[in-house]
Amino acid sequence: DGGITQSPKYLFRKEGQNVTLSCEQNLNHDAMYWYRQDPGQGLRLIYYSQIVNDFQKGDIAEGYSVSREKKESFPLTVTSAQKNPTAFYLCASSIRGMGQFFGPGTRLTVL
Amino acid sequence: AQTVTQSQPEMSVQEAETVTLSCTYDTSESDYYLFWYKQPPSRQMILVIRQEAYKQQNATENRFSVNFQKAAKSFSLKISDSQLGDAAMYFCAYRSLTQGGSEKLVFGKGTKLTVNP
């Protein structure tokens, strides 16, 4: 089955800890994206990558970091510098002109 | 920068009836894509329909169709014969064609659709 997987589904973090959210796709898409979703808001872009070993900041990159060492994988690290990390995180990938396809998401809660 | 506005935070419809969700956008570009995404309670984002701005014909996908008014910068979604499974958040999204290979999307804040039996 082709698709996008995110893990874990739920993640709990203590204040001051870094955590890494996983995103994997087997769709052979070049571009991948990370979004944050808060209640009452649309999706806000954190980072995106159009090609391996390259990525760009989105609208709310502060306190987050990413890597793109493989085409299939685009992990997101939420660092302790992110002041309000509790949110729902969505990963997506795309192929030119067809729109973005999303994973099932990870719910991150800071305790 | 482009913006997308969904002026209806919530809408409701009776099962089997038709409902229209509104979306307007602001852009100075002439070529772009527009999308509607559905987010059911599972929170998985599902692509419902897409429209290329250079096409005058409105896109349709089964019970879903759009009314694309380029001059008015309006992109509404019509759901016909509404079903209980249509209950979800619906997001309108804009993609510029001038940003090279990037498929970056700008999202509206969403409309919550309730379907009443």
Interface residues (C-beta under 8 A of the other chain):
Chain A: D30 A31 Y33 G40 Q41 G42 L43 R44 L45 Y48 Q50 Q56 G58 F88 L90 A92 S94 R96 G97 M98 G99 Q100 F101 F102 G103 P104 G105
Chain B: V4 Y33 F35 Y37 S42 R43 Q44 M45 I46 L47 R50 F91 A93 R95 G101 S102 E103 K104 L105 F107 G108 K109 G110
